Amino acid sequence: MDVWAVIFDIDGTLVDSVDLHARAWQEAFARFGYGIPFDRIRHEIGKGADKLIPDLIGEAEAKRVFDDLDTFRGNLWKRKYFNRVKPFPKVRELFQRLLHDGRQVVLASSAKGDELKKYKQIAGIDDLVQEETSSDDVDKSKPSPDVVEAALSKLRKVDHASVVMIGDTPWDILAAAKAKVHSIGVLSGGFPEAELREAGAVAIYRDPEDLLANYETWAIRRQFDAA
């Protein structure tokens, strides 16, 4: 069975931003008195602030500082880090191939809505993508399934069995599984292949360029049919 719709994560999947997000969060936590190692923060990237902050400092502390910390981090990200984000190779070409073949494409990100427009410009797909969901559209971020379910609601007459989620973190893969959608992991975000497979990824590719090079393999769902 062919894949007829693809839900894409953005950070670490289409653009090289995971380390930058981790550094912004580390700087923000330090500003509020929390000395958290970079690697520990990096492993939480892909979650929204609603999950990341309490998972790193606990529920009680999160309730106390959440709004101020999240606002500070957001402003810091835009001021110091956002302009350093770069696209991974062949993102535009991958989207062009999908659209040429009649596939539907939806973006599903934990980013805020106002950041999504710039991400699309960075990735070179702002004129190719019409459907998207962000943290503004849901109550809970990944690994809750809300953003994937919101993306599914944007699709036109497609059986969920013909949809695949592509993401770089275990949180993407777990969110897809909870929404009953197959998922493919990419290694471009720096998460170990073993973690992506353990979370439920049916196949693993290096990055968007690798997805494009192996398009026929995953787009006709050979891995899914064998799973």
N, C-alpha and C positions, 0 to 999 in steps of 0.2 A: 504493500500500500504506500502510495506517495505521501510525502509531507506537503500539505496544502496551506499551512500557516506556520509562521515562525515568530515566537515571542523572544525578543532580545533584551537581556540586561545590557547596561551601558558601561559603568565603571569597571575597568579591568577586562571587559569583554570587547568593547568597540574602541575604547580610549584607554591610554596608559595613565592611570590616575590613582591606583591603590596606594602606592608609597606616599604620594602627596597627601591623600586623605589621612593616612596614618600619622604623618608628621603634623598636619594641622590639628588633629585630635590630641596628639601628645602635647603640643604646645598649649592647647586650650586647657587640657586637664592640669598641666603644670601651673598655669595662671591661677587656677582655683585650688592649688595646693595638693594635687594628686600626682605623685611621681610614678607613672606607669611605664614599664618597658615598651619600647617601640614594637617588638615582635608580638607582644601580647595584644596591643592595640590593632596591629595589622591583621591579626587573625579574626578580628571582629568586623573588619571592613566588609561592607555588603549589607549589613544591617542598617536600619534607620536609627536615628538618635533615640527613639522610643525603646529600642532593644539594646543598643550599644552602651548607652550610659549606665543603666542599671546593671547590665551584665559585667561591667568593669569596676563599678564602685559600690554596688549594692542598692537595693530598693530605697532604703531610708535616706542615704546620701543623695541619690538621684532625685528624690522628691524635694529635697532641700535646695539643690542648685540647678535643677534641670533647665529651667527657662533661661537663666542668665548664662549658663555654660553653653547651651545650644545656640543662643544668639551670638555669643562671643565667637564661637567656632565658625558659625556661618559667615560672619563679617570677616574674620581672619582668612577663611578659605577664599572668599571673593577678592580680598585685598592682596593677598600674598601668594596664593597657590594656584588659583583657577587658570591664570594665563600661562601656566607651565604645563598644562595638560596637552598631550599629543595624541593623534589618532594612531591606531595600529594599521599596518599596511593592508591594502585591498578591501577596506570596509565598503567603500562606495561600489566597487566592482561586484562584491558579494551581494549587496542589496539590488544592484541593477540586474544581476542574474536571476535572483528570486522573483523580482517583479516581472521581468521578461517572460518567465515561465508561468506567470499567473498566480504566484503565491502571495498570500496576504502577510504583511509584516506589521508587528506592533512592538513598540518599546515599552518595557516595564522596569522602572527604575525606582530605587529608594531616594533618589535625588528630589529636591524640591522643584516644583513646576517652573519657576523662573530660571532655574539652572538648566533645565532640559533643552530649551531653545539653543543655548550656547553650546551644549554638548553636541547637538545635531550639526551645528555649524562646524565645530572642530572635526567631527567625523566625516564631514562632507556629504551628509545625507539629508540636510534640511529640506531639500526639494523633493526627496524621495519618500519620506515618511509622513503619512497623514494621521495615523492612529498612535496614541501613546498614553501611558498612565504614569503617575508619579506618586510620591508620598502624600501629595495634596489630595489625592483621590481616595485614600484608604485610611482606616483607623489604625491598623497594625502593619508594620513593615516585615520584610522577610526575616526569618524563615516562615512567618505566617503566610498563608496562601493569598491574602487579600489582593495584592498587586497583580498576581497572576490571574486571579479570578476576574479582576477588573479588566485586564487585557483580553481575556476570553470573551468578555461581553462586547468588545469592540469588533469581533470577527463576524463575518457575514456567512451564514449557512455552511459552517464547517464542523464536521464531527470532531470532537475532542481527541479522538484516536488518531487524527491526521494532523495534530498540532504538536510542535516540539518547542521546548524552552531551551535557549542557549545562554549559559552563564558561566562565570569563572569561580564562584564561591560555593561552598557546601550549602549556604543559605539559599542561593538560587535553586539548587537542585532539590532541597527539602521543600521549599515553597511549591515548586512544580509538582512534586509527588503528592503533597497535600491537596492540590487542585486536580489530581488525577491526570496529569499531563506528563508525557515522556520528556526526558531532558538530556542534553548533550553538554559536557563540560569542556571548557577551554582552559589551557594552562597559562594564558597570558596575564592573568591576575596574580600568579605566583603561588596559588594554593596547590598542595601536593595532589598528584593524580589519585593516590590511594584514598584520600579524603573525599574527593569528588565521586569516585566509584562507590565508596561506602555509603555516601548520601543517596545514591541511586542513579547516577549518570549511566546511561546505556552505552555511550561512546565518549571518547576523549580526543580532542584535537588540540593542536598547538595554539592557534589563534585564528582570526578571520581569514588570513591568507591561506592557511591550511584547510579551513572549511571550504574555501573556494576551490582549491586544488583537488579536493576530494568530494566535490559537490555531488557527483552521481552516486557515491556510496551512501551518504547519509540521507540525501533527499529522496531516495526511493525506499528508505526505511529498512534496509537489510538488517541493521542491528536491532531494530525494534521488532521485526518479525521473528527474529531468532531469540529474543529475550523472553 
